[in-house]
């Protein structure tokens, strides 16, 4: 009788960290986001084309992540948010109203 070894079926976590998986990406993200947050706190951070001062922390973090991507960090993009059923209904009502207005 030959004995067979069972392989343990471990599930690997499919969720990746926001700063990528390798140490180089994490280092780049940490430095870029740190720099942008410093600028944000001292009211020096401005947005791209318009040049307006950044008003929210979320926008400052997004700017830092985009700079890190340009610097070569492998960062996964943010997942798309799902629309709620109520928003879908109102959107379909608006498009239906537009179509009836066009026919007249």
N, C-alpha and C positions, 0 to 999 in steps of 0.2 A: 504494500500500500504506500503510495506516494502521498506525502503530506503537502498540502498547498497552503501557502500563507495568504491570508486575507489582507488586502490593501485597505488601509483606513481611508474612508471617504470623507476627507475634511473639505469643508466649504471655505474657499478663500473669499475674503471680503471684497465685493465688487466695488464698493465705494472708495474712491480715491480721495486723498486729502486735497484741499483747495490749492496747496502750493506745489502740486506735482509730487512725484515719488522719489526723485533722486536728490541728494544733498545739495547739488549745485543749484537746482531750481529753488529749493527752500531758502538758500542763502541769498539768491537774487531777489526773491519776493520779499524777504524780511528787510533787506536794505532799501528797496524801492518804495515799499509801502511805508516804511519808517520815515523816509525822506519826505514823502508827500504828506504824511500826517503831521510832521513837524512844520511844514509850510502851511498846512491848513490851520494849525493852532496859532500860528503867528500871523495869520491873515495875508500870507504871501502867495497862496496857491490860486492860480487862475485857470479857467477852462480853456479849451483849445482855440477855436477860431474867434469866438466873441471876445475873449479876454476878460470876461466878468469874473469876479471873485467867487470861489466855490462856497456854497451855503450849507451843504450837508455833509455829514461824515461818510454816508454811503457813496456819495459822488467822489469824495476824496479817495476812498478805498478803491473804487473802480478805476480811477486815474492811475493809482499806484500799480494795480494789477495789469493794466494795459501797458504801462511803461516796462514792467517786468517781462511781459510777453515779447515786447520789442527787443529787450536785452537778451532774449534767448531762453527764458524759463518756460518749461512745459507745463502750462496751467490749463486744466480743463475749463471749457466755457461754462457759464452758469446755466442750469437747466431751465427750460422754458416753463413759465407758469401756466397752469391750466385755468381756463376760464370757467367761472361758475355757471350753473344752468340759468340763473336769473339774468346774467349779463348776455348770454346767448339769445335768450328770448327777446330782450329789449333790442338787441342788435338786429334780429330778424324782423322785428316790427318796424324799425326805422328804415330798413332796406325795402320792405314792402310798401311803406308809405311813399318812399321816393319813386318807386316804380309806378304807383298809381298816379302820382303827380305828373310824371313824364307823359303818360298816356293822354292826359287832358290837353 
